[in-house]
Each structure stands twice: as structure tokens, then as C-alpha cells.
Amino acid sequence: MKMSNLSIIALILIFSGGVGAILLAISQNFSGAKDKQDILNLTKAKNDELQGHLVEIKSERDSLKADLKLRDERIQKQTDTIIELNQQIVEKSNYISDYLTGGKGFPFISTNGIKTIDPTKDEQTTFTLFNQSKLPLYDIVAIVFDWNYVESKMQRTGNDGSILRISQNDFAKSMIYRFDETQMPSNTNIISRDKFDLHDGLLYIKLKSRSSFVFEKIAFVTENGLIYQGFVVYDDNDKILKEWMSPKITETAKAAINIKYNQIPSKVNFTLTE
């Protein structure tokens, strides 16, 4: 059957349209694939660029961290140096203050040892004023009282019996010796000019310096022809600062000395009468 011209033209148009659609689809697929690759390439490039920036940021952060650590170390070192210098200043200031006042040092008195009793003569001893501190002491006054004499002349008053009423004359007679020293260098001693018979004696001593006020008791006991002695130094709070007894002292002699110590109140206040 012979097709008309119109039919032929229609078929040509249909065929041309199909081919065009196919070509358009192919073109669109190719263009889409190219765009995807471009996007992938761009994304990869941007990612590489971002990674580079991240590396730079990390490097800068590490560098900043190292700088901050170094700065902190310098600041800490400077702080430690300042603290050390301040400590040195405080120590020097305290040393100067202690040097000018005597610090925690205190004077005390000892007597020369008496080993035996010679019946043919009176054995006598001297007082020795000590400064065993590493610093000098200033304005030292040490007054030694014969407690046996004080006790024979006094009247006790006060709740603890520490206030003693005694006449001015008897008070003067109770003072055995007095040290008045403007200054004593460190680790020095001064021996009394006079000598004293202290057999079985009991002494009470007040000692003052620019930086301290202490008290002392010295006791002597005789046992089997030997004279033993001991002393104790204490502060206002009854804290014992120093104590000593004769070497090889017997237990009975030690007990006797402690009994003598207890005869004297910790802190004695004299009330003088006419």
C-alpha cells in the first residue's frame, strides 16, 4: 500500500523527534556526569585547602601553647625568685631585730662545783653569768637571793603564797649578789668578783635582759661528805628552759634538790615594808 506524502512526513517527524529526545537525554547525562565530577573535584580541592588551614591552625596552636608554657615557666621562675628574695628579706630583718634585742636568748647563772667538804676551812664558790645564745644579750640584770634568809624573814600573802611581805632591810640582806651588764657577746660568761659559802644553800634568781625575763632556782644538798647541786631556769609560763644537776648525782640527792625547788613559788613578788 502506497503511503501518502503526508504520512511519510509525519513518520519523518516522529523519527526525528525520537532521535532528538535520545540525543537530548545523552547530552543531559553527559552534562550531569561532568557537573558531578566538577563538584567532586571542587569538593576535593576545598577539602585539601581546609586540611591545609587545619594544619596551619594546629601548628599555630602548638606554637602558641609552647609560648604560653614558656611564658608560664618564666612567670613561675620569677615568682619563685621573688618569694625567695622576700624570704631572705624577712630572715635578714628578723636577724637584725633579734641581734638588736637578743632574740630568744636568755641569761642564766651557774656556780662552780664543790666536790668535798674540808672541815678545816669554809669552801666557797663563785657565780658565773652565762650567755650561751648565738646572739648578744643587752641590759642584763641578775639578782641572786638567799631563799633560806628570805623565808626566815618573810610573811606570805596571796592565794598561792607568792606575795611576800618583807622589810626593806631584810630584803637588802637577802640579796647575795647582783650582775648589771650592758652587753654580753654570744657564748660568753662573766664570773662574780666575790666568793660565797653555799653549803646546803637554796637560791632564787631573777634574770632580765632586753628580750627576756626568766627565773632560776639553785639548790645544794650534802650527802656522805659530797655536795651536789642543781639548777632550773624557767620563763613566765613555768616552761623549763634549761636544767642541770651534778654528774653522777644519787637518786636521793636528786630528790632532795627537787624538794628544795618546791619550797620556792614559781614567780615571787616582794612587798616591801618599813
Buried (B, 14 or more C-beta within 10 A) or exposed (E): EEEEEEEEEEEEEEEEEEEEEEEEEEEEEEEEEEEEEEEEEEEEEEEEEEEEEEEEEEEEEEEEEEEEEEEEEEEEEEEEEEEEEEEEEEEEEEEEEBBEBBBEBBBBBBBBEBEEBEEEEEBEBBBBBBBEBEBBBBBBBBBBBBBBBBBEBBEEEEEEEBBBBBBEEBBEBBEBBEBEBEBBEBEBEBEBEEEBEBBEBBBBBBBBBBBBEBBBBBBBBBEEEBBBBBBBBBBEEEEEBBEEBBEEBBEEBBEBBEEBBEEBBEBBEBEEEE
